[in-house]
Amino acid sequence: YAAYEANAGFKDVGVEAALRYGLSNTWSFTWSVSYTRLIGDAADSPIVTGPGGTRDQVTGRIGVARGFTL
């Protein structure tokens, strides 16, 4: 890909949904999914506009959390 230099400004807009399920007082599972649309100079990058690139970004996460008290 050719060198590309983006200018300052907003790079994306998106939305995220998350869910937390408590297993006990200290342990929980977390799930989230997010959708982001690249905008402006970020959307014009050769990596995005080239083969296999897309302005639409989807991310999913799964995690386990443990809480502590002080």
Contacts in CASP RR format, 6 or more apart in sequence:
PFRMAT RR
TARGET T0000
AUTHOR 0000-0000-0000
METHOD contacts of the structure
MODEL  1
YAAYEANAGFKDVGVEAALRYGLSNTWSFTWSVSYTRLIGDAADSPIVTG
PGGTRDQVTGRIGVARGFTL
1 46 0 8 1.000
1 47 0 8 1.000
1 50 0 8 1.000
2 46 0 8 1.000
4 44 0 8 1.000
4 45 0 8 1.000
4 46 0 8 1.000
4 47 0 8 1.000
6 41 0 8 1.000
6 42 0 8 1.000
6 44 0 8 1.000
6 45 0 8 1.000
7 41 0 8 1.000
9 40 0 8 1.000
9 41 0 8 1.000
10 39 0 8 1.000
10 40 0 8 1.000
11 38 0 8 1.000
11 39 0 8 1.000
11 40 0 8 1.000
11 41 0 8 1.000
11 42 0 8 1.000
12 36 0 8 1.000
12 37 0 8 1.000
12 38 0 8 1.000
12 39 0 8 1.000
12 42 0 8 1.000
12 57 0 8 1.000
13 36 0 8 1.000
13 37 0 8 1.000
13 39 0 8 1.000
14 34 0 8 1.000
14 35 0 8 1.000
14 36 0 8 1.000
14 37 0 8 1.000
15 34 0 8 1.000
15 35 0 8 1.000
16 32 0 8 1.000
16 33 0 8 1.000
16 34 0 8 1.000
16 35 0 8 1.000
17 32 0 8 1.000
17 33 0 8 1.000
17 34 0 8 1.000
18 30 0 8 1.000
18 31 0 8 1.000
18 32 0 8 1.000
19 30 0 8 1.000
19 31 0 8 1.000
19 32 0 8 1.000
20 28 0 8 1.000
20 29 0 8 1.000
20 30 0 8 1.000
20 31 0 8 1.000
20 65 0 8 1.000
21 28 0 8 1.000
21 29 0 8 1.000
21 30 0 8 1.000
21 31 0 8 1.000
22 28 0 8 1.000
22 29 0 8 1.000
23 29 0 8 1.000
26 66 0 8 1.000
26 67 0 8 1.000
26 68 0 8 1.000
27 64 0 8 1.000
27 65 0 8 1.000
27 66 0 8 1.000
27 67 0 8 1.000
28 64 0 8 1.000
28 65 0 8 1.000
28 67 0 8 1.000
29 62 0 8 1.000
29 63 0 8 1.000
29 64 0 8 1.000
29 65 0 8 1.000
30 61 0 8 1.000
30 62 0 8 1.000
30 63 0 8 1.000
30 64 0 8 1.000
30 65 0 8 1.000
31 60 0 8 1.000
31 61 0 8 1.000
31 62 0 8 1.000
31 63 0 8 1.000
32 60 0 8 1.000
32 61 0 8 1.000
33 58 0 8 1.000
33 59 0 8 1.000
33 60 0 8 1.000
33 61 0 8 1.000
34 58 0 8 1.000
34 59 0 8 1.000
34 60 0 8 1.000
35 56 0 8 1.000
35 57 0 8 1.000
35 58 0 8 1.000
36 56 0 8 1.000
36 57 0 8 1.000
36 58 0 8 1.000
36 59 0 8 1.000
37 43 0 8 1.000
37 55 0 8 1.000
37 56 0 8 1.000
37 57 0 8 1.000
38 45 0 8 1.000
38 48 0 8 1.000
38 55 0 8 1.000
38 56 0 8 1.000
38 57 0 8 1.000
39 55 0 8 1.000
42 48 0 8 1.000
43 49 0 8 1.000
43 55 0 8 1.000
47 53 0 8 1.000
48 54 0 8 1.000
48 55 0 8 1.000
END
